[in-house]
Amino acid sequence: MLIGQLARRTGTSERLLRYYERVGLLTSTRQANGYRDYDDAAEQAVRQIRALLAAGLSTTLIRQVMPCALADGSLRPCPGVLDKLHAQLDRLDRRAEELAQARQALHQAIATAERSE
């Protein structure tokens, strides 16, 4: 399928699809006229890439995870990848705690300001 078709099917811009290809997350072949030609698996790959990006993974880590991806969107355990995913989860947990503390501090500041009115 052509890049425009893949973009429509996945709701992803053509620019992002070219970026995914440039950083090694997606592959295509070239037609005689130079147009990119994606196979049917590209649609699921783009959906997996988008989901992993939404989960906070970097494109570098996603490039390592993608070979572990199965057709149904799940991941099979690959050596070293699970450890990296656990490390990312730990980073997200720490960030969530920092945000919760910042949220609480803001609530307290607002409450104090409102009592002073």
C-alpha atoms as a printed R data frame, in Angstrom:
    type eleno elety resid chain resno      x       y      z
1   ATOM     1    CA   MET     A     1  0.000   0.000  0.000
2   ATOM     2    CA   LEU     A     2  1.128   3.546 -0.632
3   ATOM     3    CA   ILE     A     3  2.077   5.934  2.159
4   ATOM     4    CA   GLY     A     4 -1.179   7.890  1.807
5   ATOM     5    CA   GLN     A     5 -3.225   4.718  2.247
6   ATOM     6    CA   LEU     A     6 -1.226   3.725  5.322
7   ATOM     7    CA   ALA     A     7 -1.616   7.215  6.741
8   ATOM     8    CA   ARG     A     8 -5.412   7.089  6.313
9   ATOM     9    CA   ARG     A     9 -5.734   3.577  7.747
10  ATOM    10    CA   THR     A    10 -3.702   4.416 10.849
11  ATOM    11    CA   GLY     A    11 -4.592   8.059 11.379
12  ATOM    12    CA   THR     A    12 -0.905   8.912 11.218
13  ATOM    13    CA   SER     A    13  0.556  11.656  9.073
14  ATOM    14    CA   GLU     A    14  2.724  10.786  6.103
15  ATOM    15    CA   ARG     A    15  5.480  12.874  7.683
16  ATOM    16    CA   LEU     A    16  5.446  10.671 10.800
17  ATOM    17    CA   LEU     A    17  5.458   7.512  8.701
18  ATOM    18    CA   ARG     A    18  8.562   8.755  6.868
19  ATOM    19    CA   TYR     A    19 10.141   9.562 10.247
20  ATOM    20    CA   TYR     A    20  9.347   6.060 11.560
21  ATOM    21    CA   GLU     A    21 11.024   4.650  8.496
22  ATOM    22    CA   ARG     A    22 14.050   6.954  8.829
23  ATOM    23    CA   VAL     A    23 14.661   5.870 12.450
24  ATOM    24    CA   GLY     A    24 14.255   2.174 11.623
25  ATOM    25    CA   LEU     A    25 10.803   1.498 13.081
26  ATOM    26    CA   LEU     A    26  9.070   0.825  9.778
27  ATOM    27    CA   THR     A    27 10.192  -0.558  6.433
28  ATOM    28    CA   SER     A    28  8.985  -0.219  2.884
29  ATOM    29    CA   THR     A    29 10.078  -1.172 -0.560
30  ATOM    30    CA   ARG     A    30 10.246   1.267 -3.441
31  ATOM    31    CA   GLN     A    31  8.192   0.993 -6.589
32  ATOM    32    CA   ALA     A    32  9.791   1.733 -9.960
33  ATOM    33    CA   ASN     A    33  8.486   5.306 -9.718
34  ATOM    34    CA   GLY     A    34 10.147   5.744 -6.284
35  ATOM    35    CA   TYR     A    35  6.924   5.583 -4.272
36  ATOM    36    CA   ARG     A    36  7.061   3.799 -0.946
37  ATOM    37    CA   ASP     A    37  5.195   0.494 -0.881
38  ATOM    38    CA   TYR     A    38  4.210  -0.919  2.521
39  ATOM    39    CA   ASP     A    39  3.091  -4.482  3.117
40  ATOM    40    CA   ASP     A    40 -0.085  -5.356  5.004
41  ATOM    41    CA   ALA     A    41  1.837  -5.843  8.270
42  ATOM    42    CA   ALA     A    42  2.810  -2.151  8.253
43  ATOM    43    CA   GLU     A    43 -0.631  -1.119  9.493
44  ATOM    44    CA   GLN     A    44 -0.287  -3.222 12.662
45  ATOM    45    CA   ALA     A    45  3.334  -2.090 13.076
46  ATOM    46    CA   VAL     A    46  2.292   1.570 13.019
47  ATOM    47    CA   ARG     A    47 -0.422   0.885 15.599
48  ATOM    48    CA   GLN     A    48  2.155  -0.828 17.835
49  ATOM    49    CA   ILE     A    49  4.621   2.028 17.394
50  ATOM    50    CA   ARG     A    50  1.945   4.567 18.336
51  ATOM    51    CA   ALA     A    51  0.915   2.541 21.396
52  ATOM    52    CA   LEU     A    52  4.516   2.208 22.575
53  ATOM    53    CA   LEU     A    53  5.129   5.927 22.058
54  ATOM    54    CA   ALA     A    54  1.979   6.652 24.069
55  ATOM    55    CA   ALA     A    55  3.404   4.422 26.813
56  ATOM    56    CA   GLY     A    56  6.395   6.732 27.020
57  ATOM    57    CA   LEU     A    57  8.966   4.633 25.195
58  ATOM    58    CA   SER     A    58 11.642   6.313 23.111
59  ATOM    59    CA   THR     A    59 12.046   5.452 19.453
60  ATOM    60    CA   THR     A    60 15.391   3.862 20.341
61  ATOM    61    CA   LEU     A    61 13.706   1.487 22.784
62  ATOM    62    CA   ILE     A    62 10.808   0.861 20.403
63  ATOM    63    CA   ARG     A    63 13.311  -0.196 17.735
64  ATOM    64    CA   GLN     A    64 14.525  -2.852 20.189
65  ATOM    65    CA   VAL     A    65 10.985  -3.902 21.138
66  ATOM    66    CA   MET     A    66  9.530  -4.185 17.624
67  ATOM    67    CA   PRO     A    67 11.246  -7.479 16.747
68  ATOM    68    CA   CYS     A    68  9.427  -8.932 19.781
69  ATOM    69    CA   ALA     A    69  6.016  -7.798 18.532
70  ATOM    70    CA   LEU     A    70  3.499 -10.415 17.514
71  ATOM    71    CA   ALA     A    71  0.803  -9.986 14.871
72  ATOM    72    CA   ASP     A    72 -1.932  -9.616 17.512
73  ATOM    73    CA   GLY     A    73 -0.207  -6.593 19.073
74  ATOM    74    CA   SER     A    74  1.242  -8.453 22.040
75  ATOM    75    CA   LEU     A    75  4.928  -8.927 22.779
76  ATOM    76    CA   ARG     A    76  6.879 -12.128 23.158
77  ATOM    77    CA   PRO     A    77  9.671 -12.114 25.728
78  ATOM    78    CA   CYS     A    78 12.945 -11.190 24.048
79  ATOM    79    CA   PRO     A    79 16.293 -11.226 25.871
80  ATOM    80    CA   GLY     A    80 16.952  -7.904 27.562
81  ATOM    81    CA   VAL     A    81 13.798  -6.203 26.329
82  ATOM    82    CA   LEU     A    82 11.673  -7.083 29.339
83  ATOM    83    CA   ASP     A    83 14.302  -5.565 31.654
84  ATOM    84    CA   LYS     A    84 14.257  -2.354 29.623
85  ATOM    85    CA   LEU     A    85 10.462  -2.225 29.754
86  ATOM    86    CA   HIS     A    86 10.544  -2.722 33.536
87  ATOM    87    CA   ALA     A    87 13.079   0.111 33.805
88  ATOM    88    CA   GLN     A    88 10.793   2.370 31.760
89  ATOM    89    CA   LEU     A    89  7.864   1.441 34.003
90  ATOM    90    CA   ASP     A    90  9.951   2.351 37.052
91  ATOM    91    CA   ARG     A    91 10.758   5.747 35.496
92  ATOM    92    CA   LEU     A    92  7.078   6.342 34.794
93  ATOM    93    CA   ASP     A    93  6.142   5.356 38.352
94  ATOM    94    CA   ARG     A    94  8.691   7.814 39.759
95  ATOM    95    CA   ARG     A    95  7.407  10.556 37.465
96  ATOM    96    CA   ALA     A    96  3.808   9.809 38.469
97  ATOM    97    CA   GLU     A    97  4.782  10.185 42.126
98  ATOM    98    CA   GLU     A    98  6.538  13.491 41.404
99  ATOM    99    CA   LEU     A    99  3.449  14.744 39.583
100 ATOM   100    CA   ALA     A   100  1.192  13.622 42.443
101 ATOM   101    CA   GLN     A   101  3.359  15.558 44.899
102 ATOM   102    CA   ALA     A   102  3.325  18.642 42.664
103 ATOM   103    CA   ARG     A   103 -0.443  18.350 42.335
104 ATOM   104    CA   GLN     A   104 -0.858  18.162 46.099
105 ATOM   105    CA   ALA     A   105  1.399  21.190 46.614
106 ATOM   106    CA   LEU     A   106 -0.647  23.150 44.097
107 ATOM   107    CA   HIS     A   107 -3.893  22.154 45.815
108 ATOM   108    CA   GLN     A   108 -2.460  23.381 49.123
109 ATOM   109    CA   ALA     A   109 -1.282  26.665 47.593
110 ATOM   110    CA   ILE     A   110 -4.706  27.271 46.072
111 ATOM   111    CA   ALA     A   111 -6.477  26.427 49.343
112 ATOM   112    CA   THR     A   112 -4.216  28.787 51.283
113 ATOM   113    CA   ALA     A   113 -4.769  31.575 48.758
114 ATOM   114    CA   GLU     A   114 -8.526  31.092 48.791
115 ATOM   115    CA   ARG     A   115 -8.651  31.204 52.611
116 ATOM   116    CA   SER     A   116 -6.750  34.496 52.515
117 ATOM   117    CA   GLU     A   117 -9.329  36.198 50.294
